[in-house]
Amino acid sequence: MHTLKLTQIGNSLGVILPKEVLIKLGLEKGEEVYLTDSPDGMRLTTHNPEFEEQMRIARDLMKERRAVLRELAK
């Protein structure tokens, strides 16, 4: 577990992630992270959960309509 301290960044507050955390998450300067609600509080992730859900729906639709998509591809 890492304890993060809030710090003033311009007119906002922010946290600085330790180097070990950045390495573990595979993050570099300028990359995006996502803060989402979870049953046990907030969750910081490197993937967009909304996009992941949209892709799951798209995969299900493509699987369900495979024959139609095959005909349209001709």
Backbone bond lengths (Angstrom), bond angles and torsions (degrees), N, CA, C in turn:
res aa  C-N    CA-C-N  psi(-1)  N-CA   C-N-CA  omega(-1)  CA-C   N-CA-C  phi
1 M - - - 1.450 - - 1.519 108.55 -
2 H 1.324 115.20 140.08 1.457 121.19 177.17 1.522 108.65 -115.72
3 T 1.306 117.03 135.38 1.449 121.98 174.13 1.514 107.84 -95.99
4 L 1.331 116.18 125.56 1.456 121.55 -179.03 1.515 108.76 -110.09
5 K 1.312 115.86 142.58 1.456 121.36 -178.16 1.527 108.96 -110.43
6 L 1.339 116.72 135.25 1.461 120.75 176.07 1.522 109.62 -70.16
7 T 1.327 115.46 138.45 1.454 120.52 179.82 1.520 109.42 -135.59
8 Q 1.313 116.70 152.14 1.463 121.89 179.43 1.531 109.19 -74.76
9 I 1.337 116.53 126.49 1.458 122.53 175.60 1.524 106.18 -130.00
10 G 1.321 116.19 98.29 1.467 120.55 -174.15 1.514 109.35 64.24
11 N 1.337 116.62 -127.33 1.462 121.49 177.93 1.522 112.32 -93.50
12 S 1.319 116.60 8.11 1.461 121.91 -176.77 1.519 110.80 -117.07
13 L 1.334 114.74 173.70 1.458 121.48 172.03 1.516 107.53 -112.11
14 G 1.305 116.74 147.32 1.452 120.74 179.50 1.506 111.22 -151.40
15 V 1.311 115.39 175.31 1.464 121.72 175.52 1.520 107.90 -123.11
16 I 1.295 115.87 152.12 1.450 121.91 176.50 1.520 106.57 -108.35
17 L 1.339 115.35 124.27 1.461 119.97 -179.70 1.517 109.83 -85.23
18 P 1.316 117.29 130.88 1.462 120.44 178.18 1.532 111.32 -61.30
19 K 1.311 116.12 153.28 1.459 122.32 -177.90 1.528 111.92 -54.88
20 E 1.343 117.27 -40.61 1.463 120.36 -179.72 1.526 111.74 -61.48
21 V 1.327 116.04 -37.82 1.466 120.70 179.48 1.522 109.82 -67.50
22 L 1.332 117.22 -43.83 1.465 121.15 178.49 1.525 111.20 -60.07
23 I 1.322 116.55 -41.63 1.465 120.80 178.97 1.528 110.10 -65.03
24 K 1.324 116.35 -45.12 1.469 121.11 -178.89 1.529 111.21 -62.44
25 L 1.333 117.27 -38.09 1.461 121.88 178.90 1.526 112.18 -82.10
26 G 1.319 117.46 -12.08 1.456 121.38 -178.38 1.520 112.45 70.03
27 L 1.332 116.53 36.12 1.460 121.79 -176.42 1.518 112.10 -104.57
28 E 1.331 113.90 148.85 1.461 121.31 173.77 1.520 108.37 -130.43
29 K 1.307 116.18 167.91 1.460 122.18 -179.44 1.531 110.65 -54.09
30 G 1.326 115.62 133.57 1.456 121.78 176.75 1.522 114.95 93.19
31 E 1.330 117.56 -12.05 1.458 119.73 179.62 1.523 110.57 -78.47
32 E 1.326 115.73 158.76 1.455 120.90 -178.07 1.524 111.51 -96.61
33 V 1.323 115.22 147.58 1.461 122.65 170.22 1.522 106.78 -126.86
34 Y 1.316 116.36 159.48 1.456 121.55 -175.94 1.523 109.87 -122.92
35 L 1.322 115.91 131.60 1.458 122.98 178.63 1.520 106.94 -108.18
36 T 1.322 116.22 116.28 1.458 120.86 -176.57 1.521 110.42 -126.87
37 D 1.338 114.35 157.50 1.466 119.91 175.49 1.518 109.06 -74.74
38 S 1.308 116.08 143.25 1.456 121.43 174.18 1.523 107.62 -138.85
39 P 1.313 117.95 163.52 1.469 120.19 -177.71 1.529 113.70 -56.08
40 D 1.333 117.35 -28.91 1.461 119.69 -178.00 1.529 113.13 -105.03
41 G 1.330 118.00 18.83 1.467 121.22 177.69 1.520 111.53 132.74
42 M 1.322 116.81 -134.76 1.458 122.10 179.49 1.524 108.61 -109.45
43 R 1.340 115.91 152.79 1.461 120.98 -177.81 1.526 109.08 -130.60
44 L 1.318 116.43 131.92 1.461 123.15 177.65 1.523 107.75 -103.57
45 T 1.336 117.34 120.15 1.459 120.85 -177.84 1.516 110.45 -131.26
46 T 1.330 115.21 163.54 1.458 120.46 178.61 1.523 111.96 -97.93
47 H 1.327 117.68 -1.35 1.458 120.43 177.64 1.518 110.16 -118.20
48 N 1.323 115.38 155.95 1.452 121.71 -178.46 1.527 108.89 -88.81
49 P 1.337 118.21 108.64 1.461 120.64 -176.32 1.533 113.09 -64.63
50 E 1.334 118.16 -31.00 1.466 120.69 178.07 1.530 110.18 -66.20
51 F 1.337 117.26 -43.76 1.455 121.28 178.56 1.527 110.19 -64.76
52 E 1.306 116.77 -39.54 1.468 121.16 179.10 1.523 110.37 -60.51
53 E 1.323 117.69 -41.86 1.463 121.62 178.50 1.531 110.43 -66.34
54 Q 1.336 117.28 -41.04 1.464 120.53 177.93 1.528 110.92 -62.07
55 M 1.331 116.77 -40.22 1.460 120.31 178.58 1.524 111.50 -67.45
56 R 1.312 117.92 -35.90 1.468 120.97 177.41 1.526 109.76 -62.83
57 I 1.329 116.71 -44.05 1.461 121.48 178.49 1.533 109.96 -63.18
58 A 1.336 117.09 -43.84 1.465 121.27 179.75 1.529 110.65 -62.01
59 R 1.329 117.68 -43.15 1.467 120.74 179.06 1.529 111.27 -62.07
60 D 1.339 116.13 -42.87 1.461 120.36 178.30 1.532 110.68 -61.78
61 L 1.322 116.50 -43.25 1.462 121.41 179.94 1.534 110.86 -64.60
62 M 1.334 117.09 -43.60 1.462 120.53 179.55 1.525 111.03 -64.08
63 K 1.316 116.42 -37.09 1.462 120.45 178.82 1.525 109.99 -67.63
64 E 1.332 116.13 -42.45 1.464 122.09 -178.30 1.529 111.54 -68.12
65 R 1.322 116.89 -37.03 1.474 122.35 -175.52 1.529 112.61 -108.88
66 R 1.309 116.54 31.02 1.467 121.76 -176.23 1.529 112.34 -54.71
67 A 1.332 117.75 -44.69 1.468 121.46 -177.84 1.529 110.97 -63.71
68 V 1.313 117.50 -42.98 1.469 121.63 179.26 1.522 110.08 -63.14
69 L 1.307 117.21 -45.11 1.465 120.74 -179.86 1.517 111.18 -64.45
70 R 1.329 117.21 -36.60 1.462 120.97 177.86 1.523 110.86 -63.56
71 E 1.335 116.82 -41.51 1.472 121.15 178.05 1.522 111.37 -66.17
72 L 1.318 116.64 -39.87 1.476 120.13 179.54 1.525 112.05 -67.59
73 A 1.320 117.36 -26.72 1.463 121.52 -178.48 1.522 112.06 -75.87
74 K 1.333 118.46 -13.46 1.472 121.03 -178.44 1.501 111.70 -71.68
